[in-house]
Amino acid sequence: MSRLPVRLAFAALLALAGPAGAGEQETHYDRISLSASASDDVENDLLVAVLFEQREGQDPASLAAQVNRAIAAGAERAKRVPGVKVQTLDYRTTPVYRKEVLSGWRVRQSIRLESPDTAALSRLIGDLQSSLQVQSIDYRISEERRARAEDGLVKEALAAFGHRANLVAAALGRQGYRLVTLNVVTQGRPPIQPMRMRLMAAQAVPPPALEPGTQQLEVSVNGTIELKPGE
């Protein structure tokens, strides 16, 4: 039986074993973590309102029928207003207890209205308050406007990050840097507190006075750079 020469066999074993220290953690020097951000106040362009109908009594089937009629009528009225999106929300039937004794039932359902036409939706809310109660009204930024604003802020934040990285490299006498990791995070300030309103006993209610206001959008960039050797 033929045998490999000793030198060839030893070389083969070295090749299988791989380079010395291959499994060890590689150590990197001259790495610096940096962060930068950009923000802007963006005007809200969507008005969102949630209205509801609620009834209490002894007969849950009769209560459900009353609530269904009120919500259906409100939704039909809202659908006739151009640009208003209509969505029915949670429907709940819950028992009502007094002194730990079942005394009746409560049936409730909500309807959500959304529109970029503040004036039209404001008038609609005033009309619907004759039959429905207002749970909340608040302003938001549409997805289209948010995307455009965030695209611009991403560019600003990246430019600020690059400027800061070059500043650090120059201050330490280095020829530049290379990017190791980079994270881009978008975030917005929570929307304004929704306005809470109460129905005035079946009276004509004027449209609420509304101002859209703004929300602050922010994009932050954080990452790690590795400085190049100096001269």
Secondary structure, DSSP 8 states (H G I E B T S, - for coil): -----HHHHHHHHHHHH-STTTTS-----SEEEEEEEEEEEEE--EEEEEEEEEEEES-HHHHHHHHHHHHHHHHHHHHTSTT-EEEEEEEEEEEEEETTEEEEEEEEEEEEEEES-HHHHHHHHHHHTTTSEEEEEEEE--HHHHHHHHHHHHHHHHHHHHHHHHHHHHHTT-S-EEEEEEEEEEEE------B-----TT-----------EEEEEEEEEEEEEE----
